[in-house]
Amino acid sequence: MLNKEKKSRENAQRIVNNSQRLFLVYIICILVDMTILNIYAEFTHSVYVESFSITIFIAIFLQLFIVLTRHAEHELSNFFGDKKSFLTKIKYFLSLWALLFFSKVLMLHGANLIFGDKLNFYGMFDGLLAFVVVILSFLFGEHVLTKIYRALETK
């Protein structure tokens, strides 16, 4: 009987629950963010990061802020719902743009408050443009990894 259970466990597929999946997703996203941030810091003059350990904390901070922004974006979408009028669509677009723009400004300000001179962005609009490019690169990198992950799902 014990031998039969052991064989069924060995032949069974591994099951990952939602908490484990979420943990893996966030760890991978943080690693992607760290990699992208270090690439920008090494190869451009627009990003300065004092050390690798600071990059870890910055990536965690920015990933948490990105998650909060996505949550707020979903709440905004739910608020406007299925309303089809042209005026409502314009209000939704402007609200979404304001949310996304001001979230980046808040991220940059929060990073400056927490990390001070250990992290700097240089360039147009006091580094805001470089910061937005880095954040968009984070999102693009995460999107590419998600596509790869989903493509491997069918294999």
N, C-alpha and C positions, 0 to 999 in steps of 0.2 A: 504494500500500500504506500509506504513512504517512498519507495523507488518510483512508483507511478507519478506521484506528485512532483518529484524532482524532475522527471522527464518533461512533464507538462510545463513546468516553469522554464526549463531550458528552451523549449520549442516555442514558447509564447513570445509575442512581440512585447517590447518594452512600452509601458504606458506612462505618459507624462501628464501630470495633472495641470490645471490652469495656473496654479501658483508657481510651479516649476517652469512652465513655459514663459510666464511673465518675467520671472527672474532671469532666465536666459536671454530673453529679448532685451531687457534693460542692460544687462552686462555687455552684450554684443554692441548695443547702441553706444554705450559709454566708451568701449574700446575703439569703435569707429570714430567717435568724436575726438578722442585723444589723438588718434593717428592723424586725422585731418588737421587738427589744431597744431600739432607738432610739424606737419609738413608746411603749413603756412608760416609758422614761426621760423623754420629753417630756411625756406626758399624765398620769402618775401620780406620786404622792409616794413610792411604794414602791420605785422603782428609781432609782439615781443612777449615771451613767456620766460620767467626767470629760471625755472627748473622743471624737470620732468614730474616731480611730485606735485608741484603746483598744477600741472596739466591734469593730473588725475582729479584733483578737487574741482577744478574749473569744469571739466567734462561732466562730473556728477551734478554740479550746480546748474549748468546749462541744460542738461538732460531733464532735471526736475522742472525747470522753467518751461521747457518745450512741452513736457507732458501737461503742465497746468494750462498752457496756451491752447493745446489741442482740446483739452476738456472744455475750456471756455468757448472755443470755436464750435464744438458740438452742442453746447447749451444754446449758443446763439442760433444755430441752425434749427434746433428744436423750438426755440421761441418763435421764429418766423414760420416754421412748419411748411405747410402746403399752400400758403397764401399766394395766389397767382397774379395779383394785380401788379401793374408796372411800377407804381409808386412803392409798393412793398418790396419788390425786387431791388429797386434803387436803394432803399433804406437798408436792406440786408447787405448789399454790396458795400455801401459806405461804412456800415457798422463793422463788417468783416475786415475791411481795409484798415480802419482805425484800430481795431483789436490787434491785428497782426503788426502794424507799424509801431504802436505804443508798447506792445509787449517786447519788441526788440529794444526800444529805448529803455524800458525798465530793466531788461536783462543786462544791458551795457552798464547802466547806472548801478545795479546791484553788484555786478562783477567788480566795478571800480570801488564800491564801498567795502566789499569783502576782501578783495585781493590787493587793492591799492596799486602800488608801483610794480608789483610782481607780474602784472598783466597789463599790457597797453596795446591799444589799436591806434594806428596812425593813418592819416589821409584825410580825405574830404569829410566835411561835417564833423570834425573832431574825432575821426575814426569810426563814425557810425556806419559809413559805407563799407569799410573793411569788415566790421563786425557783422553786418547783414550778409555779406558775401560768405563769411565763415559759417554762419548759421544755415544759410541756404545750402552750402556744401555739406553740412551735417545731414540735413534732411535728404539731399540727393543721395549721399552715401548710404543712409539707412534704407532709402527706397530701393536702391540697387541690391542691397543684401536681402531685402524682403522678396524681391523678384527671384533672386537665385534660390532662396529658401523654398518658395512656392513651386518653382520649377523642379526642384529635387523631390518634392512631395509625391509626384506622380511616378517616380522611378522605382 
